Amino acid sequence: MSTNLKNVIEDHALQRVPDEERKSWRNLSWNTMGIVSTLVQLLVGGVVTFTAGIWVGIIAAIMVTIIGALLGWLVGHISFKEGLSSTVIARYHGLGTMGSLLASGIYGFMIIGMLALENALLYEGILFYLKLPNNVTNAVLIYGALSLVWIILATFGIKLVTRVSSVLTILFLIVLVYMVFISTSQTGLTWTQILTHGAIFPGGTTSSHFVIAVNMLIGSAGALALVDADYGRYAKSSRDVFIMALLGNIMMDIIMFLTGAILIFVGFETVQQYYINSGMSQADAANAALNNVGATFIILGGLAGTLLMLLAQAKAQVLNTYSSSLALSNLFDTLKWRPGRLFMVVISNIVGLLMIAGNILGLINSWLTVLGVMTTCLAVIMVADYFIVQKQTTNIDSLQGEAFNWAGVITLVVGSVLAMLLQGIIPIAFVTSTIISLIFYPILRIYVFKPQTGYTDSILRNKGM
């Protein structure tokens, strides 16, 4: 393998991105918008508005967009300054070198879990469209072909990843607009009915609906902030990071949310009737109509709906593979093993397939809220270290290696646990984890667990430091 090709594949996974390779928000935003424009996010829009009503959901989505964009900008700014990915940044701003194993584990498990979950949605959609049985042969062929495509497209660095994401995102948005048009025109519903409906699921109050909506939406904010950091390391300026983070959050919590809410609402009765005609009970048909989002778009749009499904998942899976390879690169490097980013690209897909084969997707889904709290807590700790403790004055070149930053490790554990335990008192878990991280971490870091020296970080060592 030539040195140039090797450098392209490695893509500065563990080193600082040089200035000459920095890019503007026009290039980088395709990645933050592409990774969140998926069937899962469309489904979230439908579930939230069925639970809370359209306008309660929209207000919650706007609030989460603002919070997510701000958090993504702050974390992305750190990566822009240091030129390193999110999990590598955690070594110097929050957890320490060995402590960053936590960051790689949490973030990597969440991203690979999404890779597996969205592979499963795509697989079910392909079976549905082609009317194929779910058997071992079809699973091996379809999952194998999908994984091979993700591996190839995610291997050759950010340039190819961005190019693929930009083309597929544009096509996806075009088909999405078409799907909204045909699905709304096929029903007798007016836009007033579509945009004013209340909660469809029984029970609850407006305030409880709002809390549920925020908790469902905010879980992705921390993970997207870490994604912002992964791409922010390539940014030319902090302004580019801000625009990139803002557009990603607008795509996730405004465009995808509102489009999903519209499509699932207007198509619900049609899709439910399809399943009833297939022999399901009314209750089972209603559940399938709400949750089998891939089949929903195929029923509503035929070929166009199938194309929407493929475009939505393909670009997101390439980006999921890319981000997971960065997290795994840091994880293995802390264990003193550097097999290369290509190895991590392959491993992330293998682990995703094992998750599907082990039928643990239900477990991943049930843990998404917990993982969302933990990634958000991690992101806030990094922000607190850089802006409050170090006051933006410390560059990693001047830092000594530190195996564990116990202030960050303890805050991550305590903040995440208390955020879940105190939901009866503070129902929005994000609020608890953020307050604890912003207050508890600086106190521990400045007065209790002060920076230690004497540990040689592998990245600093390889730079001759």
N, C-alpha and C positions, 0 to 999 in steps of 0.2 A: 504494500500500500504506500502510495506517495505521501510525502510529508504534508503537502497541501491538502490532499483528500482527508488525511487523518485529522488535520486541524479543523476542517469543515465539519467532520463528524463529531469531534469532541466539543466544538461550539462553545469553548470557554466555560465548560461546565463547572470547573473548580478554580478558574483564574479570572482576574479582572478583565472585563471587556475593554479593549484599547479604544482610544478616542476616535481613531479613523474609521471604526466600525459602528459608530453611534448613528441612530436613526431618529426621524421625526415621529410625531404622533400619528401622522398620516399612514405610516407604515405599520406602527406597532398596534394601533387601535383595532386592526382587523383581527388580531389575536385575542384581545380581551373581549371583543364583541362576538367572535366566532365560538369561543369556548362556552359561552352561556346561552347561545341561541340553539337550544336542543328541545327534543320532545319532552324531556323532564321538566324544563322550565315552562313550556306551554301547559303541561299538566298541572304544575303548581298554580298557575293563573286560574285555571278552572276550579281546582279544589279550594283555593282561598276564597274566591268569590261565591262559590256554592255555600261555603261555611259562613262568611261574613257579610255577603252582599257586595254589589259592585263598587259602591262609593266608599264604604268602609275599607274595602280592599285597596282601592286607588289611593286613599289618604295614607294608609300604611305603606304602600309601595313607594310613594313619593318620599316619605320620611326615611325609609330604608335606603333609597337611592342616594339621598344626601349624606347619610351616615357612611354608607359603603364607599362612596366616591372620596370622601374626606379621609377615611381610614386607608383606602387604596393609595391615595396620593402620598400620605405620610410614610407608609411602608415603602412605596415605590421610590420616593425621594431618597431614602437611605440607600437602596440598591443603585439608584442613579449615581449617587455620590461615590459609592464604593465599587460599583461595577460588578457586583456579585449577586448570585441568585438568593432567593429568600432563605433557604435552609443553610446556606453557607454564611449569610449575614447573621443568622442566629448564633453562630459561634462567637462573634465579637460583640453582638448587641443583644444580650438576653440570657443565653443558656450555657455558653462555653463550648469548647470543641466536642467533648464527649457528651455534654448535655444536649447538643444539637441532634443527637440521635432521637430525642423525643420529638423534635420538630420534623425530622425526616419521617419518623414513624407515623405521626399523626397526619401530617399533610400527605405523605405518600399513600397511606392506607385510604384516605378519603378520595384522593384523585384516582387511584387504581380501582377503588370501589365504584366510583362513577363510571370509569372505563368499562367495568364488568356489567354494571346495571344498564348502561346505554347499549352495550353489545347485545344484552339479552332482549331489550326492547326492539332493537333492529332485527334480531333473529326472529322474534315472534312476528314482526311485521312482514318480513320476507316470506315466512311460512304461510301467513294469512293471505298475502297477495297471490302467491303461486299455488295456494291450496295444497301444500305439502304436509305430510304427517311429521310429527315431532318424534324422530327416532335418532339412534346413534349415528347412522350414516349421514343424515342431513346435518346433524349438529357438527360433526367433524368437518364436513365439506364447507359449510357456511361459516362457522366460527373460524376455521383455519384460513379461509380466503380473506375474511375481514381482517383478522390479525396480521396477515402478511401485508395487506395494503397499509395498515397503520404503521407497521414497522418500517416499511420502505419510505413512506412519506415523512416520518418523524426522524429518520436517521441522518439526513443530510443538512442539519442545522436550521437556524432561524430563517434564512432566506427562503428556502423551499417551503417551510412551515407557513411563513407569512404569505407567500404567493398562493399556496393552496387555500389558505383561510380566506384571503381576499376574494378570490374567484368564487369559491363556494358560498361565501356569505352573501355576495351580491345576487347570485342565482337564487339562493334561499329566500332572500327578502322579496324578490320578484314573484316567486311561486307563492310565498306567504300572502302577499297582497291579493293575488289571484284567488287563493283559497278562501280568504275572507269574503271576497266579492261573490263567488259562486255559492258559498254556504249560506250567506245571508239572503241572497236573491232567491234561493230555493225554498225558504220558509215564509210563513205569513207574518213573521215578527217584524215590528217596526224598530227603528233605531232607538226610539224612546223607550220601548220595552226592554231592549237589549242593554241599554246603558242606565237603567234605573231600577233593575230588579234587586230585591233584598236577599236575605239569606234563604237558601233553599233547604238546607238541612235544618231540622227542628231543634229547638232549645237554644239557650244562651241569651245574652243581652248584647247591646251595641258595644259596651265596654269590653266584655269578654270576647266578643268577635274580633275587636281591634287587637287585643292582646294575642289571640291565636294567629291572626294574620301576620303581625309583626314577627312573632316567633318562627313562623313557617318561612318567612322571607329573609330574616336576618341571618339565619344559619349559613347562608352562602356568602355573607359579606366578608367573613374572616378568610375563607378559602380564596375568594376572588382577590382580596388584598394581597395574599401571598403570590397569586398568579400575576398581579400587577407588578410585584417585585421581580419576578422571574423575567418579565419583559422590560421592566423599567431599567434594568441594568444596561440595556442597549440604548436608552434615551439620550438625546442631545442636551436636554435641559429639564429642569423641574416642571416648567410649563408643559412640556410634552408629556410628562408623567401624569400631570393633573388631567389633561384633556383625555388621555388614554384611559385613565381610571374612571373618569366621568362617563365617557361613552360606553364603557363596558357595563357600568351599573345602570345606565339608561336602557341599554339593550336588554339587560336581565330583568330589571324590576319595573320598567315602563312598557317597552315595546313587546317583549315576550310575554310579560304578565297580562297585559291588556288583550293581546291577540289570542292568547290561550283562553282567557275568560270569555271572549266573544265566540270563538270557534266551538268550544266545548258546550257553551250554553245553547247556541243556535242549533247545534247538531245532536244534542242529547236525545231528544225524542226519536229522531230518525235512526240513530245508532241503537238505542234501546229496543226499538221495534224490530230492527234487524236481528238482534240476539233472541228476542221472543219468538220470532219466526223460525229461528234455528233450533228451538226446543227448550230454551232457558225459561226459568220462572221469571216473573216480573222483577223480583228483588235482585236475583243474580244478574239479570239483563241490565238493570240500572247500575249495578256495581261495575260490570264490564264496560258499559258505555262511558263511565267516568274515568276508569283507570287504564283501559287498554287504548292508550292514546294513538299508537301506531295504526291500529285497526280503525280507529275513529276517522283518521285522515284518509285512509284508503277507501272506506265506505262513502265518505262525503265527496272525495275528489277523484276517485279512481286512479288513473295514471298520474295526474297532477299531485294527488295526495301521496302517492307512493314516492314520487320524485321529491316532494317536500321532506318526507321521512328520511330518505337517503342523504339528501343534502344537509339536513339538520345534524344527523349523527356523524357523517363522514368527517366534516371539518372539526367537530368537537372531539372526536376520537383521536385524530392526529395531534391536537393540542393537549389532550389528556395524556397521551403517550409521551409527548415532549416534556411536559411539566413533571410527570412522574419519574422520568429518566434523570432529571436534575436532582430531585429529592433522593433517589436511590444512589446517585453518584456521591452525594455528600454522606449518606449513611455508610456506604462501603469504604469511603476514604477515611472516615473517623476510625474504622476498624483496620486501617493500614493496608487496604487492598484497592487497587485501581485497575480493574479490568477494562475500563473504557466505557464511554457513554453508549456505544452501540450495544454492548452487553446489557446495559440497564434498559434500553428500549425493548430488547427481546424479553428480558426478565419481567418487566412490568406487564407485558401482554400475557406471558405465561401465568403469572400470579392472578391476573384478571380471569383467565380461563379456568384456573383452579377454583376460584371463588364461585364461578358459575357451576362447575362440575360438582362442587361440594354443597351446592344448594344453600349457600349462606347469604344470598342476596337479600333475603328477608331480614337477616341480622344486620346487614349493612344499612338497610333502609331504616331500621329501628334505632340505629346508632347515629344517624345523620345529624340529629339535633345535638347530641353530645359532642360529636366531632366538630360541628359548627361552632359550638361554644369554645372548644379547645383551640381551634384555629384562630378565632377572634381574640381569645385571651393571649395567645402567642403573639399575634400581630400588635396588640396594644403594649405588651411587654417590650417588644423591639422598639416601638415608638417612644415609650417612657425612658428606655435606656439612652437612646440617641439624643432625644430632644430635652429631657429633664435632667438625667444624671450626667451625661457627657456634654450636653449643651452644644451639640453639633461641632465640637472642637477637636474630637479625636478621630484620627484616620487610622485604619487598621494597620498601616505600615509602622505606626508608633506603638502598637499594642504588643504586649508579651502574650504568649500562648497561655490559655487557662483551661484546664480540663473541664471543670464544672463551675458555672456561675450559679451558686446555690440559691441566691436571691431570686433568680429567674425561674429555676426549677421548682422551688417551693411555691412561688407565686402562681405558676402555671397550674400546679396540682390543686392548691387551695382555692384559687379563683374559679377553676372549672367545677370543682366539687360543690362549693358554696353556691355557685350560680344555679346548679341543678337542684340543690337541697332547699334553697330559699325561694323557689318559685311560688310557694304559697303566700309569701309576703311581698316579694318583688317578682311579679309574674313574667316580666320580660328578662330572660336570663342574660342577655347581652348587657343590660344595664349593670347588673351585679358584677359580672366578670370585668367590665371596663373600669368601674369604680375601684375595685380591689387592685387591679393591675396598675392603675395610675397612682394610687396612694401607697399600697403595700410594697410594691417593687422598689421605688426610689428610697423608701425608708430602710428596707433591708439592705439594699446595695450600698448606700452611703454610710450607714451606721453599724451594720451587723456583719454582712458578708462582703467585705471590701475586696477589690480586685487582687488576685493572687498572681504570682510569677513563678517561673521555673518549669512550666510545661511547654514543650516545643510543638507548636501546631504544624501539621504536615504541609499546609499551604504556605505558611511562612517559611518553613524549612526548605521547601522546594524553590522558594524565591531567594534562597541564600541568606535568610535572616536568622 
